[in-house]
Amino acid sequence: MPTLVILMIAGAAAFAFWSAGRAAAERAEAVGRDACQAAGVQWLDQSVHATGLKLCRLDSGWLGWERTFRFDYSRNGDDRHAGRLVLRGDKLVSFTGPLASQPARLQ
């Protein structure tokens, strides 16, 4: 019986970690797509790729995850550039990528 409880707790923790990772990837995808649209460039591959994960302290003081994502974009269709963004929890803390002709606020 105790083994089953431990397995259920481990399964719930694994599901919560996976679910938070998917939510962060969807947020990163939206930020990358919006940045490319604001800059007037083509967002390539229609996806982001997770490149880093580390434990960090969130603004609230709790421990959380800092996830780094990579995406590709093209200015004229013949080139490929890499963009990078970092999410700490669900907050965007770093962005490197296409610049908009007029500054837009990324959320």
N, C-alpha and C positions, 0 to 999 in steps of 0.2 A: 504493500500500500504506500509506504513513504517514497518508494522509487517512482511510482506513478505521479505523485504530487510534484516531485522534483522534475520529472520529464515535462509535466504540464507547465510548470513555471519557466523552465528553459525554453520550451516551445513558444510561450507567450512573449518572452523577452526577445527571441529571435524574430518573431513576427513584428513586434514593435520596432525593432531596429531596421528591418527590411522596409516597413511601411514609411518610416521617417526618411529613409534613403530615397524612396520613390517620390515622396512629396518634395524633397529638396531637388531632385532631378527635374521634376516638372516645373518648379519655380525657376531653376536655372535656364531651362528651355525657354520659358516665357520671357525672361530678362534678355537672353541672347537674341531671340527673334525680334523683340521690340527695339533693341539697340540697332540691329541691322536695318530694320524698317526705317527708323529715325535717321540713320546715316545714308539711306538710299543705296545700300549694297545688298548683294544676294547672299542669303543665309544658306550654306551648303549642308547637305546630308540630312537636314531636318531633325537634327538631334544634338545632344551634348554628351560628352564622355567624361565620366568621373576619373580624375587623375590623382586625387589625394584625399586622405581622411585622417584627421587627428583630433585628439581630445583637447578641449579648450574651456576656458571659463567664460560664460556668457555675461552679458551686461547685468543680468539679474543676480549674478553671483553663483548660479548653479553650474555644474559641469555640463557640457554639451559637446556637439560635434562640429568641427569646421571642415567643410567639404569643398574641394577644388574641382572645377569643371572646365573642360576645353570644348570649344566649338570652332568651326571653320566658316569663313566668309570670303566672298570674291567681289572685287571692285568692278571688274569689267567682263567677267566670265572666263578669262584666260589665266587668271592667277588664283592662288589660294593663300589665304592668310589665317593665322590661328588667333583666336581670342581666348581669354581666360577670365573666369570669374570665381570669386570665393564667397561662399555663404557660411556665416557663423550662426548656427541655428537656422532661422528663416530670414535673417538679415543680410543684405548684400554689403560686404565690407571691402571688396576690391574688384575692380573691373578693368580689363585691358582688352581693347577691341576697336571696332570702327567708331569714329567720331562723327557725331551729327553735325550738319551744316549749321544748325541752330541748337544750342544746348537744350536738351530735354531732360526731365527728371526721371531717372529709372527707379522703379520701386521694387 
